[in-house]
Amino acid sequence: MFERKLFIPLSVFLVGIYSFFITTPQVYAVACGGACGGSRICNPGYSCDGTCYHDYVDCPTNCGYAGGNKNKYPCGTHVCPAIPIPPRGTCDMSCGAPPTTLDDGACGTYECPGNPDSAPPAIPTGAVTYSPDPTCKDTYMATYSWNAVADSGCAGLNSTPYWAQGSSVSDFSSVLSGWTNTWVNSLNQTTTTAYSPGINLYFHVRSRDALNNQSAWSATDSVVIPTPSPYPTIHVSGPLSEDINGSCNPLSLVSSFTFNPVTVPALGVTPICTNPSSSSYECDFIIDNQKGLCVSPNIEVTMGGTYSGYGTIGWRSGAGGGECSGYPVSRSYAVGESDTNIPLYFTYNSILPTPIPTVTPGGPTVTPTPTTPPAAGWFKLKDTSFNSRLSARQNYIPSNIQPYDSSDSTSTHNIFIGTAGLLMQNSQLEPGANALDANGKPIYSQYNWYTDGYSYINDVDYAKYIDYIKGRKTITSISMLSEVSTGIYSITPDLDIVLDSTIFDSKKTVLVVEGDKNVVISSNFIPANGTVALVAKHIVIEPNVTEIKAILIGKTITTGDSVNALKIDGNVIDEESLTLGRSRSDGSRPSLFVVFNVQMYLDLLPYLSTSTYDWKQIQ
Amino acid sequence: MKNNISKKNRKGQVLLITVMLLATVITVVMTIAFNSTTETQVTKLEEDSQRALAAAEAGIDSVIKQSVGASVPIGSLGNFSTQGISGNAQVVAVSKPTFITPLLQKDEQYTFYLSDYPTFANPFTGDLNLYFNSEAAQCPSIEVLIVTSTYSQERYAFNTCASTIINAPLASNVPTQIDTVTFQWKTPTPITITNGIVAFVKVYGGKTKLGFKDELGGSLPSQGKMIESEARTTSGVVKQVQLFQSFPQIPSNFFTTSF
């Protein structure tokens, strides 16, 4: 069974193969280039023309080609012969021109190759330098410079080929004030602002060509504004001099002197003034150029200070460091200068002349202003206690003092000399800086007893005394001064009376002048061998009077305004506050000198006194 | 009989009543008379007393301006002699080892004599203690000026419980009784004086009496006149009065330089 089934298909197959080879003619496939004909046929895609050739290319006959039919080409790649056809326009072959397609007018378009340039110039290389600001040498201007670069393309550099940036922040998120933040045609740029020490500045630069092909930013260049070297100190020193009414002598300080120099400019200038000795001073002016304050290295200094009892304290014009007769000046100094012999003048107790001229070396000549007005007079008391009735009375003692006369002493600057007692005062009597201790407390007298804020109660005053003597004393009323003798005499004048001291010669008299009329002392009042106590409501001492020997007791006592000094030997009791009108020409001496004369009191004990009484009934 | 008896009884009664009435009247009259005499006597005594006191005071007035040692018979004054008043007024010197001033008010001063006034003879040489702060709740300070026979001066100042005088030393807080006055403070040490003729002591800050005492217990110079006056009436009434008048005192306001 099986054999039969297999036999039939196999027979069919074998018959077919036999038929094919026996009944079909023989054909041979010829490859390109091979001989063909008859049974030799070319491979598909080739035609036979004795040999097999390639015939399928149909070259165009226009659009730049020669055209033609099928061409017989040997085997291989067929290339149609081309005939270029120029475009209608002209291809832009300038630098930077991109490839373009132009219409050739024949078979379509024409591809122009162009002349493109996208290459930027090279990146410049920058560098930073700095230099002091000419107008502010403690700050610096930064200059950023870079090298010139060439363009690597055909375009060449732009007319403004560089762009530099300066910033105080490293990311250049902001640029420096005044910085030209755009393309420039320069190889450097300087900051328009000067910068203080310690500030960081950052810079970078880029370039571009004419086609605005821009390079990348250069690497960041930075700089730290440096701290300048400190300015050399300005040094001024010299002696201290006291000017008393135009007469100058060395001044020796006894208490601390407060300097008050004024500089222009003031900001950034630190004056340091000291007294290396009691008779000299020195000042160093330190100009701070470390903080970028733009302090000028040249300053103008007006020296000043405070020393109780002195008005103007400062430098003066004149030869050398200034003269006593000079006028107040300021002085100009540059850093590093040293002036070592500039006297500092202390004008005793005076008022400033105005205006104060300023002298700059080399500057215009300044006309001196009027001289300083004379100093106010001062008083001195000997051997007495004192009730200062004037609140905060100023009685400044100069440094260079001279005695009033041989009875005076200049061993101290005390207001009260000799056997001085207590100073009663409600508010402090001001003796000036020359009469202070190391703690700035006043030294009034040897024992320096004084009160402060003391309210004094008068036990007997002018009016009470008159009432008392009328009741308890033998008092002689007179109508003419010539009637005066030893004792208590009372007169009630209708007019002011002028005293002549000779009428009191060899007498011990208390003269009571009642009423409101003035008692005038018009000439020196020195009774010979006489002792006088004058009790009156108003006692007027005329300006020419220089010496009085009496005890003056009055509701008001005036000394007269004068340059004459006045000495009162006896005592002065003014119920009100005597205004010292005396201001002697030689201000180094007291203008008023009161000497307490206890002998005169003892001489007048029976008259210038009261009594106490103690009455008892024994039985 | 009955009538006679009745009459006799009636007469006795009248007599008895009359006697009683008379006794009463006499008693009344006598009482009035006695009282009147007593009142008259008292009035006379009062009059004599007043007259004696007035006479004694008149005696003081008569010698107040005279010097130590002066004496005035009271009877020589006015019409006291006609009134039978006798007695004397005399000025005596008081010299004791201590002296106490009247009460000095704030800012007053006392003139204390260290020698005989007015000659300033016998100047004091020695150590003088000065006492002060005699009043409660007061803090006086004092300033002392000693004047010598050559008119040289020495000054002292002392504070007590308040530093009224700046820089003045503190006195000694040693309560001391002098006579009847107790002083709370005294000079730290006696003030040594040579030939002192007068001292001026001024009080600041508070009121006080001042006490003076010689360190050695010697008598201090007289500080004034003691005037003792005694007046005696014929009825035996005696009045004695004393007046101490200080020597001249210079008011502090005339002594301290002031303006």
Interface residues (C-beta under 8 A of the other chain):
Chain A: L381 D383 T384 S385 F386 N387 S388 R389 L390 G418 T419 A420 G421 L422 M424 Y447 N448 W449 Y450 T451 D452 Y454 Y456 I457 N458 D459 V460 D461 Y465 A533 I551 I553 I557 N571 V572 I573 D574 E575 E576 S577 L578 V594 F596 V598 Q599 Y601 L602 L605 P606 L608 S609 T610 S611 T612 Y613 D614 W615 K616 Q617 I618 Q619
Chain B: L53 T101 P102 Q105 K106 D107 E108 Q109 T111 Y117 P118 F120 E143 L145 V147 Y151 S152 Q153 E154 R155 A157 T164 I165 I166 N167 A168 I197 V198 K202 Y204 G224 E228 E230 V238 K239 Q240 V241 Q242 L243 F244 Q245 S246 F247 P248 Q249 I250 P251 S252 N253 F254 F255 T256 T257 S258 F259
